[in-house]
Amino acid sequence: MDKRGKKVWGIHGNHKEQKPPYLGAKLFLAHSVAGIGWPLMGDLSTIDPVERSFCDRIGQVYGPEDPNDPTWTEKPRRRWIGRSASILFRFVHKVNVGDSIVLPTTNLDNKITIGVIESDYFFNDAFDKEYKNLRKARWLKSISRDTLSEETRNATNIQQVFCEIQNVTEELWGIIQSC
């Protein structure tokens, strides 16, 4: 949470199988949105606003164990479903208009871009084949990661698709405040 009482979110704009890399980040910046995948889930606003309901829906949509994939057993599947449900639930129900968002593009141009969330969640089936779950975002400032302290680089090194940045450094707060 930043000093305004708003949350600071991190979003990863690079789906692991995406070609070209960082297509999501490029789309987000070009169209003033923040988005997440799971396109087969459809409109997430139609799911009961309870995390367990998101787990149930993911299990239905993405199916049971895959007999052709020996690593896709019940235990890893349950973990993936739980992590995915948590990400989707937060994106739809925990983000607020006015919250800050950080988009790192480390392997693309070694930058982070700071923005602010400008809308509630919405679903746009026509936007992109992967990113259909969206929020409007105003991208305010891009900064080279080379100019940031190690502490702030670590705080903005987003490993999940979408997460709350828990350790907002004084440096990052200063950058957000200057936007």
C-alpha positions in Angstrom: 0.0 0.0 0.0 1.3 3.4 -0.8 1.2 6.5 1.4 -2.2 7.6 -0.1 -3.8 4.4 1.2 -3.9 3.0 -2.3 -2.5 -0.3 -3.3 0.4 -0.7 -5.7 0.0 -3.7 -8.1 2.5 -5.3 -10.4 1.5 -6.8 -13.7 3.6 -9.1 -15.9 3.0 -8.4 -19.6 4.8 -11.5 -21.0 2.9 -14.7 -21.3 5.4 -17.6 -21.3 4.5 -18.9 -24.7 4.1 -15.5 -26.3 5.7 -14.7 -29.6 7.0 -12.1 -29.9 8.0 -11.6 -26.3 6.3 -8.9 -24.2 3.4 -8.7 -26.6 1.1 -8.2 -23.6 3.1 -5.3 -22.3 3.2 -3.7 -25.7 -0.6 -4.1 -26.0 -1.1 -2.6 -22.5 0.9 0.5 -23.2 -0.5 1.0 -26.7 -4.1 0.7 -25.7 -4.0 2.2 -22.2 -5.1 -1.0 -20.4 -3.8 -3.6 -17.9 -4.9 -7.1 -18.7 -4.6 -10.7 -17.7 -5.1 -14.0 -19.6 -7.1 -17.1 -18.9 -9.2 -16.4 -22.0 -11.3 -19.5 -21.7 -12.7 -18.3 -18.4 -14.9 -15.7 -20.2 -16.3 -12.7 -18.3 -15.0 -13.0 -14.8 -17.7 -10.6 -13.5 -20.2 -13.4 -13.9 -18.5 -15.5 -11.2 -19.7 -15.2 -7.6 -17.3 -12.8 -5.9 -15.8 -15.5 -3.7 -12.4 -16.9 -4.4 -13.6 -20.5 -4.0 -16.1 -19.9 -6.9 -13.1 -18.8 -9.1 -11.4 -22.1 -8.2 -14.5 -24.1 -9.1 -14.8 -22.3 -12.5 -11.1 -22.8 -13.4 -11.4 -26.5 -12.6 -14.4 -26.8 -14.8 -12.9 -24.7 -17.7 -9.4 -26.1 -17.7 -10.4 -29.6 -17.0 -9.1 -32.6 -15.0 -5.7 -34.2 -15.1 -4.2 -34.7 -18.5 -3.3 -38.3 -19.2 -0.8 -37.2 -21.8 1.2 -35.1 -19.4 2.6 -37.0 -16.4 3.5 -33.8 -14.6 -0.1 -32.6 -14.6 -1.2 -34.7 -11.7 -3.8 -33.7 -9.0 -1.4 -32.0 -6.6 0.2 -29.6 -9.2 -3.1 -29.0 -10.8 -4.7 -28.0 -7.5 -1.8 -25.6 -6.8 -2.2 -24.0 -10.3 -5.9 -23.7 -9.8 -5.5 -22.0 -6.4 -2.8 -19.6 -7.7 -4.8 -18.8 -10.8 -8.0 -18.2 -8.9 -6.3 -15.9 -6.5 -4.8 -13.8 -9.3 -8.2 -13.6 -11.2 -10.1 -12.8 -8.0 -7.7 -10.0 -7.0 -7.7 -8.5 -10.5 -11.6 -8.3 -10.6 -12.4 -7.7 -6.9 -9.4 -6.2 -5.0 -8.1 -3.6 -7.4 -9.6 -0.1 -7.1 -9.7 2.8 -9.4 -6.8 5.1 -8.4 -4.5 2.3 -7.4 -1.0 2.4 -8.9 0.3 -0.2 -11.2 3.8 -1.2 -12.2 4.7 -2.9 -15.5 8.2 -4.2 -15.7 9.7 -4.9 -19.2 13.1 -5.9 -18.0 14.0 -8.3 -20.8 12.5 -6.0 -23.5 14.0 -2.6 -22.7 15.1 -2.8 -19.0 12.4 -0.4 -17.9 9.4 -0.2 -15.5 6.4 1.8 -16.4 4.2 3.4 -13.7 0.5 3.8 -14.2 -2.8 4.3 -12.5 -5.9 2.1 -12.7 -8.7 4.1 -14.3 -11.7 1.7 -14.5 -13.4 -1.2 -13.0 -12.8 -4.7 -14.5 -14.3 -5.4 -17.9 -14.2 -8.3 -20.4 -13.5 -7.6 -24.1 -13.6 -10.8 -26.2 -12.3 -8.9 -29.3 -9.3 -7.2 -27.7 -6.7 -10.0 -28.0 -6.7 -13.8 -28.2 -4.9 -14.0 -24.8 -5.8 -10.8 -22.9 -9.5 -10.4 -22.6 -9.8 -9.5 -18.9 -9.0 -5.8 -18.7 -9.0 -2.6 -16.8 -8.3 0.8 -18.2 -4.9 2.2 -17.1 -3.2 5.5 -17.7 0.5 4.8 -18.1 2.4 7.8 -16.7 6.1 7.3 -16.7 8.8 4.8 -17.9 12.0 4.6 -16.0 15.2 2.7 -16.7 15.8 0.0 -14.1 19.5 1.0 -14.1 18.6 4.2 -12.3 16.8 2.4 -9.5 18.3 1.1 -6.3 18.6 -2.7 -5.9 15.8 -2.6 -3.3 13.4 -1.0 -5.7 14.5 -3.2 -8.6 13.8 -6.2 -6.4 10.4 -4.8 -5.3 9.4 -4.3 -8.9 10.7 -7.7 -10.2 7.2 -9.1 -10.8 7.2 -12.9 -11.0 3.5 -13.6 -11.0 1.1 -12.5 -13.7 -0.5 -10.0 -11.3 0.2 -9.3 -7.7 0.2 -6.6 -5.0 3.6 -5.1 -4.4 3.9 -5.5 -0.6 7.2 -3.6 -0.1 6.7 -0.2 -1.7 10.1 1.4 -1.2 10.5 5.1 -0.5 12.1 5.4 -3.9 9.2 3.8 -5.6 6.7 5.9 -3.6 8.6 9.0 -4.7 8.4 8.0 -8.4 4.6 7.3 -8.0 4.1 10.6 -6.2 6.0 12.5 -9.0 3.7 11.1 -11.7 
